[in-house]
Amino acid sequence: MAQALNTANMSFEDALGALETIVRSLESGKAPLEEAMSAYEQGMALKTHCEKKLQEAQMKIEKIMQAKDGSVTLEKFLDNNNQ
């Protein structure tokens, strides 16, 4: 069985790349069942990690607003769920 994947210190790009590799492997259908199940579990951990990284980035985004008088302000980004 494959070793558990530690995603704690992975960048979004590294995690996404690893997830894409797992998806290609699973789509090929060549892996034995136990290996495929382990890869699927790792893929789910990577997916969760990527979603967390995206949420963290979204919370940091600021929206630049320009008022009619020409002044510029920054507002925290709100997604459709938080408006």
C-alpha positions as CSV (number, residue, x, y, z in Angstrom):
1,M,0.0,0.0,0.0
2,A,1.3,3.5,-0.8
3,Q,2.6,5.7,2.0
4,A,0.2,8.4,3.3
5,L,0.7,11.8,1.7
6,N,1.6,14.8,3.9
7,T,-0.1,17.8,2.3
8,A,0.5,20.2,5.2
9,N,3.5,22.0,3.7
10,M,2.6,21.6,0.0
11,S,2.0,24.6,-2.2
12,F,-1.2,24.8,-4.2
13,E,0.7,24.2,-7.4
14,D,2.5,21.1,-6.1
15,A,-0.7,19.7,-4.7
16,L,-2.6,20.3,-7.9
17,G,0.2,18.7,-9.9
18,A,0.2,15.6,-7.7
19,L,-3.6,15.4,-8.0
20,E,-3.4,15.6,-11.8
21,T,-0.9,12.8,-11.8
22,I,-3.2,10.6,-9.6
23,V,-6.2,11.4,-11.9
24,R,-4.2,10.3,-15.0
25,S,-3.1,7.1,-13.2
26,L,-6.6,6.3,-12.2
27,E,-8.1,7.1,-15.6
28,S,-5.6,4.7,-17.2
29,G,-7.2,1.8,-15.3
30,K,-3.9,0.0,-15.1
31,A,-3.4,0.2,-11.3
32,P,-4.3,-2.8,-9.1
33,L,-7.5,-2.3,-7.0
34,E,-5.6,-1.7,-3.7
35,E,-3.2,0.8,-5.3
36,A,-6.1,2.6,-7.0
37,M,-8.0,2.9,-3.7
38,S,-4.9,4.3,-2.0
39,A,-4.4,6.7,-4.8
40,Y,-8.0,7.8,-4.6
41,E,-7.7,8.5,-0.9
42,Q,-4.5,10.6,-1.6
43,G,-6.4,12.4,-4.3
44,M,-9.2,13.3,-2.0
45,A,-6.6,14.7,0.6
46,L,-5.0,16.7,-2.2
47,K,-8.4,18.0,-3.4
48,T,-9.2,19.1,0.1
49,H,-5.8,20.8,0.5
50,C,-6.3,22.6,-2.8
51,E,-9.7,23.8,-1.8
52,K,-8.4,25.1,1.5
53,K,-5.6,27.0,-0.2
54,L,-8.0,28.6,-2.7
55,Q,-10.3,29.6,0.2
56,E,-7.3,31.2,2.0
57,A,-6.4,33.1,-1.1
58,Q,-9.9,34.3,-1.7
59,M,-10.1,35.7,1.9
60,K,-7.0,37.7,1.2
61,I,-8.2,39.3,-2.0
62,E,-9.1,42.9,-1.8
63,K,-11.4,44.7,-4.2
64,I,-10.2,48.1,-5.5
65,M,-13.1,50.5,-5.6
66,Q,-13.0,54.0,-7.2
67,A,-15.5,56.6,-5.9
68,K,-17.1,59.2,-8.1
69,D,-14.7,61.8,-6.7
70,G,-11.7,59.8,-7.9
71,S,-10.6,58.5,-4.6
72,V,-9.6,54.8,-4.3
73,T,-10.5,52.5,-1.5
74,L,-9.9,48.8,-0.8
75,E,-12.6,46.5,0.3
76,K,-12.4,42.9,1.4
77,F,-13.5,40.5,-1.3
78,L,-16.8,38.8,-0.7
79,D,-17.9,35.8,-2.7
80,N,-21.5,35.2,-3.6
81,N,-22.1,33.2,-0.4
82,N,-21.0,36.0,1.9
83,Q,-22.9,39.0,0.3
